[in-house]
Amino acid sequence: MQSRSLPKNPVFSRRLRQARQRRDLSQDRLGVLAGLEESSSSARMSRYESGIHEPALQFAEAIAKVLGISAAYFYCSDDRLADIIRIYSDLSETKREALHQSAINIAE
């Protein structure tokens, strides 16, 4: 019996699934919206979410754009920082600037 290999980047696959589900999109729909052919989008997105393959950065950015999140979210290994990236992505520009200033004030 052949053992299944571990995901290449479990953080990427986990975060991709979380972001897709948060937007209530199927794998197939997300793939098509990001630019994949309809005939292969479900299988390719499934491979990305299972960690079998990882998309090139340019395609990860296309996925992120569809999901309304920074591609950095997919690669961030720190869960708290990933939450901050996710929250930041959902904010208006005015609130992003306020969050930025708050972070600067906290750091000082």
C-alpha positions in Angstrom: 0.0 0.0 0.0 1.4 3.4 -1.0 1.3 6.1 1.6 0.0 9.5 0.8 2.5 12.3 0.8 2.1 15.3 3.1 0.9 18.6 1.6 3.8 20.6 0.2 2.5 23.7 2.0 -0.2 22.9 4.5 -0.5 26.6 5.4 -1.4 27.5 1.8 -3.9 24.8 1.3 -5.6 25.4 4.7 -5.8 29.2 4.2 -7.1 28.8 0.6 -9.9 26.5 1.8 -10.8 28.9 4.7 -10.9 31.9 2.4 -13.0 30.1 -0.3 -15.5 28.9 2.2 -15.8 32.3 3.9 -16.8 33.7 0.5 -19.2 30.7 0.0 -17.7 29.7 -3.4 -17.3 26.2 -4.7 -13.8 25.1 -5.9 -15.1 25.0 -9.4 -16.5 28.6 -9.3 -13.4 30.0 -7.7 -11.2 28.4 -10.3 -13.2 29.8 -13.2 -13.4 33.3 -11.7 -9.6 33.2 -11.2 -9.1 32.3 -14.9 -9.0 28.5 -15.1 -10.8 26.6 -17.8 -14.2 25.3 -16.5 -13.3 21.7 -17.5 -10.3 21.6 -15.2 -11.0 24.2 -12.5 -12.5 21.9 -9.9 -9.7 19.4 -10.1 -7.0 22.0 -10.0 -8.5 23.9 -7.1 -8.9 20.6 -5.2 -5.2 19.8 -5.7 -4.3 23.2 -4.3 -6.6 22.8 -1.3 -5.3 19.3 -0.6 -1.7 20.5 -0.9 -0.8 18.1 -3.8 0.2 21.2 -5.9 0.7 24.8 -5.1 -0.1 27.5 -7.7 2.5 29.9 -9.1 2.5 33.2 -7.2 0.8 35.0 -10.1 -2.2 32.6 -10.0 -2.3 32.7 -6.2 -2.6 36.5 -6.6 -5.5 36.0 -9.1 -7.2 33.7 -6.6 -6.7 36.2 -3.8 -8.2 39.0 -5.9 -11.3 37.0 -6.5 -11.5 36.3 -2.8 -10.9 39.9 -1.9 -7.9 39.1 0.2 -4.1 39.7 0.0 -2.1 36.8 -1.3 0.0 37.2 1.8 -2.8 35.5 3.8 -2.2 32.2 2.0 1.5 32.1 3.0 1.4 33.5 6.5 2.3 30.8 9.0 1.3 32.9 12.1 -2.4 32.5 12.7 -2.8 35.9 14.4 -1.0 37.7 11.6 -3.2 35.9 9.1 -6.3 37.1 10.9 -4.9 40.6 10.8 -4.3 40.3 7.0 -7.9 38.9 6.6 -9.4 41.7 8.7 -7.4 44.3 6.9 -8.6 43.0 3.5 -12.2 43.5 4.5 -11.8 47.1 5.7 -12.5 50.3 3.8 -9.4 52.4 2.9 -10.2 54.8 5.7 -10.3 52.0 8.3 -7.1 50.5 6.8 -5.3 53.8 7.4 -6.7 53.9 11.0 -5.5 50.4 11.6 -2.1 51.3 10.2 -1.8 54.3 12.5 -3.0 52.2 15.5 -0.3 49.6 14.7 2.4 52.4 14.5 1.2 53.8 17.9 1.3 50.4 19.6 4.8 49.8 18.3 6.1 53.1 19.6 
